[in-house]
Each structure stands twice: as structure tokens, then as C-alpha cells.
Amino acid sequence: MISKLSFLLLLLPTLLLAASPFPRGSKIKAATADFQAARMRSAQGAGSGALLSSSKRYEGSSDLVHLRYHMGPVLSSPINLYLIWYGPWPAAHRATLRDFLLSLSDPSPPPPSAAQWWSTVALYSDQTGANVSRRVSVAAEAHLRGLPRGASLTRLGVQLVIADALASGSLPVDHGRGAYLVLTSPGVAVQDFCRAACGFHYFTFPSLVGHTLPYAWVGHSGVQCPDVCAYPFAVPTYMTGVGAMRPPNGDVGVDGMVSVLAHELAELSTNPLVNAWYAGEDPTAPTEIADLCEGVYGTGGGGGYTGQVSKDELGRSYNLNGRNGRKFLVQWVWSPIVKACRGPNAMD
Ligand SMILES: *[C@@H]1O[C@H](CO)[C@@H](O)[C@H](O)[C@H]1NC(C)=O
């Protein structure tokens, strides 16, 4: 959610040993330090040949992860998403991202589907016994092509973009069900983008926006830092010999955003006010349900290996089916039932 320890720095010794790319989804950050340290120890102690077994242990570990409920609410009412396209966005790219969001509660695509992926998120409940809703819809959209707040946003500036959309009446204030998503176009710089974050979620402040509303920001990294934020569709140049995967919808930046958006939405729904589901003792640096599974897209994933995913007839990698015949590659999330990272393309 908020940048913290660098995932890259913590993982680098493991990577150098294992000579494989590091997993990064939405944020370059670590899980709890002891969790990461244990992960590094297991990989280092066993040598490079143990990558898979250590990953399996990571994937299946319950003893190292202390995900806890902190008494706050989850998004249990049907979720109304409000999209703010900030900067110029081609219609085709908006359609890919919108189709992903609409797939989250669409039962028709064949398994493994995006709706099945969301069903793991819907396993989280709050102290009233209400689960995260399985119903996710796009309620309204605003397209701010002209960059009214400029081409470089601070973190608080993202809230001002939402404030503008509400004040102008482009989007309604939806207290019961609303979640606001700010999606910045390729040329927009955002504070910490590409360095400490590829996306984040939080809630708006009454002093800036007039209301407390859950929101997330995700940036298109295609131009600025695909090797940081659109992994595994781009890999860092120093990782010679590691091939990038082909993006299922043909755009590295947009397909990379899909997984980051999924990551943020899963966390926003299970921890909207940052007082519900997270691991770690520090609420300013919570480790949430998607943070625990960064870089894991299939069985065996972790420690720099995506895990087993599928390829379509054009060689494009995916692990979820969505609406309109689309395919997506989305990281797994932590399941409170099996106490491991889980996705509908699991082999076991
Ligand atoms: C609600 O959450 C509980 C606890 O994780 C789970 O057992 C139950 O299956 C969930 N219900 C739905 C409809 O997902």
C-alpha cells in the first residue's frame, strides 16, 4: 500500500544465487522482514538447486505469515468502481482494463476465470461476519485528458484529482459502495512511481476531498519503467538470458497494469481503511493479502519464478479467462482458508 522496504534489495542476494528474475507486481516492497529473511535463508542455504522447493515452501507456508484481522470493515456491499482516466487514454487500452474489472464478477468465462480469482478475495470477512462482496461493477468513469492537475502528481495530488472529479459532478460521492481508481496515462509521473511503487491504495481525507473514500492509483509503466512495474512482460536488462513473457492483450504497460490493479483492488477491498486485514505490526507499513504473493502467478511460483501459467496460440502468457474472450495474467493472493497464495489455475 505504501512504499516500504525495497523488495529488490531484500531479494537481490537470492536472485544472484538463483540467476532468475525477481517477482514484482504492484509494489517494490517486501513482505514482513522476518518472512523475507526466512525466504532468503531457505533459498541461500539450500543452494541454487533448491529454488523450486523453497518456492513451494513459500507458496504453502503458514508458519511464517501472520496475517491478522484488526477489527475494521471490508468492502462487503456490492462494489461500485469509479474510474478516473488521468491523461490521454486510447479507447482500446481503456477497454482492456475495464473488461478486466467487469470480469471479476462475470460467471460466464471458462475456468480459470477472473471471477474465480476474485472468490479468494471474497473469503475475507469482518467482525460482523460480512464478506468482501463478489459483485464488482464499473459505476461511472471520468476521462481527464487534459491533465488538469499537471503531468506530475504527488501522492496527495492523486486525492486532489478525485476531489476535482467529485466537485465537478463528473463522479458521485458514493459512501456505501464506492471505490475510486485513478489510472494515469504513460506520460504522467507520480511520486514514487517506478521507484517505490507501481500502485497504491488508501482512503481520501476530508480535508482534501470532503469525504473518507477508499481509492487506489495505478500507473501505466510502459514508457517509464516496464522492467520495474510490468514484470514479467519486461525484465531488467541485467538479467541476461531471461525472456520476457508476451502480454495477453498486446500491450506491456496495460497488461502489466492489470495485475497491479488486481493487486490494489484485492487489498483495498480487504483493508479499505487500513484497519482490517494485514500482516506485520506496523500499520504504516502493512503487508496485505496481495503483497504476500507478489510475483506468484501459478503453482510453484515464488523466488523469481512466476509459476505454471498457460500460453495461447500466439505464445502469449495468461492465467485467467475474462469476458469478451480476453485473457489476463494476474498474480495470486493469499487465501485465509489454505493459508497460502492461491489462484484458480492452481494445479493441486
Ligand atoms: C465468507 O468468509 C468465510 C470465512 O473466510 C468463508 O468460509 C465463506 O466461504 C465466505 N463466503 C463466501 C460467499 O465466499
The ligand as a Tripos MOL2 file, in Angstrom:
@<TRIPOS>MOLECULE
LIG
   14    14     1     0     0
SMALL
NO_CHARGES

@<TRIPOS>ATOM
      1 C1        -17.0530  -15.8020    3.7520 C.3       1 LIG1
      2 O1        -15.8760  -15.9390    4.5140 O.3       1 LIG1
      3 C2        -15.7940  -17.1420    5.2380 C.3       1 LIG1
      4 C3        -14.5470  -17.0560    6.0900 C.3       1 LIG1
      5 O2        -13.3970  -17.0000    5.2990 O.3       1 LIG1
      6 C4        -15.7790  -18.3180    4.2790 C.3       1 LIG1
      7 O3        -15.7270  -19.5250    4.9980 O.3       1 LIG1
      8 C5        -17.0110  -18.2610    3.4030 C.3       1 LIG1
      9 O4        -16.9240  -19.2820    2.4390 O.3       1 LIG1
     10 C6        -17.1020  -16.9130    2.7250 C.3       1 LIG1
     11 N1        -18.3250  -16.8310    1.9430 N.am      1 LIG1
     12 C7        -18.2900  -16.6120    0.6320 C.2       1 LIG1
     13 C8        -19.6470  -16.4890   -0.0010 C.3       1 LIG1
     14 O5        -17.2670  -16.5360   -0.0210 O.2       1 LIG1
@<TRIPOS>BOND
     1     1     2 1
     2     1    10 1
     3     2     3 1
     4     3     4 1
     5     3     6 1
     6     4     5 1
     7     6     7 1
     8     6     8 1
     9     8     9 1
    10     8    10 1
    11    10    11 1
    12    11    12 1
    13    12    13 1
    14    12    14 2
@<TRIPOS>SUBSTRUCTURE
     1 LIG1         1 GROUP 0 **** ****
